[in-house]
Amino acid sequence: MTKIKTVDHLASIKSYDGVKPLEIIAKELNIPVAEIIKLDGNENPYDPLPEVIVALRSLKNISFYPDTLSSNLIQALAKKENLEANNFIISSGSDELIELLIRAYANPFDTVLSVSPTFGMISFLTQVHGIKYVTVPQQIVKTESFAHYILDEDQFLDVARRSKIVFIARPNNPDGNVVSQKFIERLISLPILVIIDEAYIEFSNYKSFAKYVPQYENLVVLRTFSKAYGLGGLRVGYGIMPSDIRKVLISIKQPYNVNIAGQKAAMAALSSPLVKQRIIEMKKIRAWFINQLKLLQNQYKNFWIHPSEACYVLLTFESPKVPKNLFEYLYSKGILVRHYSSSDMINNLRISIGLQEKLVKVIDEIKLFLKGEN
Ligand SMILES: Cc1ncc(COP(=O)(O)O)c(C=O)c1O
């Protein structure tokens, strides 16, 4: 092993484990890719959009570097959102923007704040950059069938006053909850950078904060083509922000951060009428799935369902043993759901919304498992 030491803050860094690709899972389980039901990454369950296939087939000039700003995509997004082009920046997934914002605005002595549980990338990227990351834990409140994470908003605002950057995923990952507009307005009134991650906003019945960006100098909204638009594998995200912040991010980003295929595919996806239809269908499937889970909950009573405004449903179990065993059981059947190792999530499983016929099988398998447990 090399004797050359890393920078101090990376000495004990734990890598971010992304979801495994289908081909690797198929090999591990020795089953065909087509038999795998992949519900662990909140990925879009439909076939690629036909407009995207056409755009990728007609790709030209791939020997040349891409447009550094993804200007056509910016124009299309600005038109769609009814905002100025100089409020938009395109990125290699919205993950890239989380990193750019931390790099640009957090000094080593600053604090980055979010809630827990939330999207793990924020904790990971603050650690990578040696920045102090603080969370305000949400309290779980259980009713008969449902569980809700509740945030003490006053406590959060108190810590926010001593922070430099606040990240709020809205809807939140992993539970799909949406914090109130009032709470966000209170946050934006503070002299801190407020980043609203709207990766799942298309699946929500709540309104985006994008239209408020021109009114504030400290509000950034993050979006992605990975979820509703089904382009997770092509890595395209975008941010809507004050032009001053955008200027800073453009000045530090890698020039060719979004490749030609990603830029073209995102343009094509934006033009597709199927996107809206599929979102409506996924929201219907989500309601049906929660109902099916509720029937199981009524019978077995050892878990609670988190109502969700996103493309996944979080379950909280009474003990860590059941979700761990259920995860392993489902995995052995070729069904992948998200099981967590972090201490605040050991009682949980998160299941992405897939096609209804696949979720019928998931419900059947969960039923079989719970029957065997009782
Ligand atoms: C809340 C949240 N934000 C951002 C992302 C990352 O999106 P992207 O694929 O655009 O990097 C995810 C991905 O799961 C997410 O859950």
The ligand as an SDF file (V2000), in Angstrom:
LIG
                    3D

 16 16  0  0  0  0  0  0  0  0999 V2000
  -33.3250   13.6080   -3.4940 C   0  0  0  0  0  0  0  0  0  0  0  0
  -32.4370   13.2710   -4.6400 C   0  0  0  0  0  0  0  0  0  0  0  0
  -31.7460   14.2540   -5.2370 N   0  0  0  0  0  0  0  0  0  0  0  0
  -30.9340   13.9980   -6.2730 C   0  0  0  0  0  0  0  0  0  0  0  0
  -30.7700   12.7280   -6.7540 C   0  0  0  0  0  0  0  0  0  0  0  0
  -29.7670   12.4810   -7.8420 C   0  0  0  0  0  0  0  0  0  0  0  0
  -30.2650   12.7070   -9.0610 O   0  0  0  0  0  0  0  0  0  0  0  0
  -29.3220   12.6760  -10.3410 P   0  0  0  0  0  0  0  0  0  0  0  0
  -29.4900   11.3510  -10.9730 O   0  0  0  0  0  0  0  0  0  0  0  0
  -29.8560   13.8000  -11.1740 O   0  0  0  0  0  0  0  0  0  0  0  0
  -27.9150   12.9310   -9.9030 O   0  0  0  0  0  0  0  0  0  0  0  0
  -31.4590   11.6660   -6.1800 C   0  0  0  0  0  0  0  0  0  0  0  0
  -31.2710   10.3090   -6.6980 C   0  0  0  0  0  0  0  0  0  0  0  0
  -31.7360    9.3280   -6.2410 O   0  0  0  0  0  0  0  0  0  0  0  0
  -32.3060   11.9490   -5.0890 C   0  0  0  0  0  0  0  0  0  0  0  0
  -32.9620   10.9690   -4.4620 O   0  0  0  0  0  0  0  0  0  0  0  0
  1  2  1  0
  2  3  1  0
  2 15  2  0
  3  4  2  0
  4  5  1  0
  5  6  1  0
  5 12  2  0
  6  7  1  0
  7  8  1  0
  8  9  2  0
  8 10  1  0
  8 11  1  0
 12 13  1  0
 12 15  1  0
 13 14  2  0
 15 16  1  0
M  END
$$$$
